[in-house]
Amino acid sequence: MTATLEEIHRDPAILDRAITRGESLEIVAAGVVAATMVPRAKPAEPDFLARAQRIWGAAPAGKPLSELVAEGRD
C-alpha cells in the first residue's frame, strides 16, 4: 500500500487500515518513498515439549505421574 504525506494528513485512518490488514505502507513525500512502515513479525509460540525434552530427555527417569497419583490415593 502506498500513500502520500498529504493523504495521511487528510485521512489518518490510512495508517489504521494498513495496521489492521497487516500490510506494509510506503509513505511518499515529493514523489519519492520517504519511509516504509512494516508490520512486526508475530512472536513464535514456545515449544514446551521440545524444551522439556532438552531438559529431561525423551522419557524422564522415575515413575510416571499417573502411578504416583495412584499410589497417593491408597
N, C-alpha and C positions, 0 to 999 in steps of 0.2 A: 504494500500500500504506500502511496506517495501523497504528501500534502505540502503545500507551501506554508510559510510562516503566516502569511495573511489569512489563509484558510483556517489555520488553527486559532488565530486570534478571533476570527469571526465565529467559529464553531469549535470550541474546546472539546466537545463531545467526540470529535475525531479521535482524540487520544484514547478516550474511554472505549470506543468501538474497537480500536486496534488491540488494546489490552484484553478486552473481553474475548475477542476471537483468537488471541494468542499469536497475532501477526506481527511481523516486523513493520516498522514505519520509517520511511525515508522522509526527512524534513528538508525541503528545498528552499534555499534563500538565494535570490538573484540568479535563478536558473541553474544553480549548482547544488548538489546534495551536500548539505552542511552537517547533517547528523543522521545517524540511523539508530532508532530505538528498537532493541531486540528483546524479546521475552526471555526471562530466565529459564534455565532448564529445571525441570522438576527434580527434586532430590530423589535418589534411588531408595526404594524400600529396603530396610535392613533384612538380611538373610539370617534369621535367628538359628535355623537348623545348621547351616554351614558354620556359624560361629561356635555353636555348641559342639559340633564335631571336631573343630580345630582345638577346642579346649580339652574335651574329654575323650576324643576318639569316636569311632563309629558306634561302639557299644560301651557305655560306662561300666566300670567294674562294680561288682556288688549285686545285690538282689534287685529285681525290678520293683518299681514303686508299687505296683498292684499287689505284689507279695508282701511288702512291708505293711501296706494298709490292711491286708487280710490278717496278718499276724497281730496287728494292733487292735483288731476287733475281737480277738479271742480272749 
